[in-house]
Amino acid sequence: MRDVIVHEYDQLDFEVVWDVVQNKLSELLRSIEVLLEGD
């Protein structure tokens, strides 16, 4: 998604971005925390 945001922002679907912000970021944060606990 980063490449689309950076290079194709004129074609960006803001509804998809908002869905990711609302529904996926907390899942990503939990995954990162688990990885960091392993160190």
C-alpha distances in whole Angstrom, upper triangle without the diagonal:
4,5,5,6,9,10,10,10,13,12,9,11,12,13,10,9,12,13,10,12,15,15,13,13,17,16,14,17,19,18,18,21,23,22,23,27,27,28
4,5,5,6,8,10,10,13,13,11,13,13,15,13,10,14,15,12,13,17,17,14,14,18,17,15,17,20,19,18,21,23,22,23,26,27,27
4,5,5,6,7,9,12,12,10,13,15,17,14,13,16,17,15,16,20,20,18,18,21,21,18,21,23,22,21,25,26,24,26,29,29,29
4,5,5,5,6,9,8,7,10,11,14,12,11,14,15,14,15,19,19,17,18,21,21,19,22,24,23,23,26,28,27,28,31,32,32
4,6,6,5,9,9,7,9,10,13,11,9,13,14,13,14,17,18,16,16,20,20,18,20,23,23,22,25,27,26,27,30,31,31
4,6,6,10,11,10,13,13,17,15,13,16,18,16,17,20,21,19,19,22,23,20,22,25,24,23,26,28,27,28,31,32,32
4,6,8,9,10,13,15,18,16,15,18,20,18,19,23,24,22,22,25,26,23,25,28,27,26,29,31,30,31,34,35,34
4,5,6,7,10,12,15,14,13,17,18,17,19,22,23,21,22,25,26,24,26,29,28,27,31,32,31,32,36,36,36
4,5,5,9,10,13,13,11,14,17,16,17,20,21,20,20,24,25,23,25,28,27,27,30,32,31,32,35,36,36
4,6,9,10,14,14,13,16,18,18,19,22,23,23,23,27,27,26,28,31,31,30,33,35,34,35,39,40,40
4,6,9,12,11,12,15,16,16,18,20,21,21,22,26,26,25,27,30,29,29,32,34,33,35,38,39,39
4,6,9,8,8,11,13,13,14,17,18,17,18,22,22,21,23,26,26,26,29,31,30,32,35,36,36
4,5,5,7,9,10,11,13,15,16,16,17,21,21,21,23,26,25,26,29,30,30,32,35,36,37
4,5,5,6,8,10,10,12,14,15,15,19,20,19,21,24,24,25,27,29,30,31,33,35,36
4,5,5,6,9,10,10,12,13,15,18,19,19,21,23,24,25,27,29,29,31,33,35,36
4,5,5,6,9,10,10,11,13,16,16,16,19,21,21,22,25,26,26,28,30,32,33
4,5,5,6,9,10,10,11,14,15,14,17,19,20,20,23,24,25,26,28,30,31
4,5,5,6,8,10,10,13,15,15,16,19,20,21,23,25,25,26,29,31,32
4,5,5,6,8,10,12,13,14,16,18,18,20,22,23,24,26,28,29,31
4,5,5,5,7,10,10,10,13,15,15,16,18,20,21,22,24,26,28
4,6,6,6,8,10,10,12,14,15,16,18,20,21,22,24,26,27
4,6,7,8,10,12,12,14,16,17,18,20,22,23,25,27,28
4,6,7,8,10,11,13,14,16,17,19,20,22,23,25,27
4,6,5,6,9,10,11,13,14,16,17,19,20,22,24
4,5,5,6,9,10,10,12,14,15,16,18,20,22
4,5,5,6,9,10,11,12,14,15,17,19,21
4,5,5,6,9,10,11,13,14,16,17,20
4,5,5,6,9,10,11,12,14,16,18
4,5,5,6,9,10,10,12,15,16
4,5,5,6,9,10,11,13,15
4,5,5,6,9,10,11,13
4,5,5,6,9,10,11
4,5,5,6,9,10
4,5,5,7,9
4,5,5,7
4,5,6
4,5
4
